[in-house]
Amino acid sequence: MDDTRIKLITSIIKSAIFTVIFVAAITITADLAPDLKNWLKSVFTHHWIGKSILTLIFFLIFSIVVYLCPCQKNIEKTKKLLSYLLWSSMSSAVIIFLFFIWEAFLK
């Protein structure tokens, strides 16, 4: 695989890792901070639409920035990043799930 493809794949994976964390953070923060949720509603008509648009923008910008930064082009490092993406996705899903359980039953 050529270096350009590895660099593109690596930048997308890194961006996906940070985007997954961003989604978990904004989901929980918007629930805890009514001002953020209201801002999302007022700007984007619904808070989930706002989160989705911000997530897309975050992903695209972060992908481009990471792609433009000099980095090592290593297929082994890219494979390791995929496992980080898997773990960050599963962790974020569990954190969001536990947060909503806590909010529904324990708050």
Secondary structure, DSSP 8 states (H G I E B T S, - for coil): --HHHHHHHHHHHHHHHHHHHHHHHHHHHHHH-HHHHHHHHHHHSSHHHHHHHHHHHHHHHHHHHHHHS-----HHHHHHHHHHHHHHHHHHHHHHHHHHHIIIII-
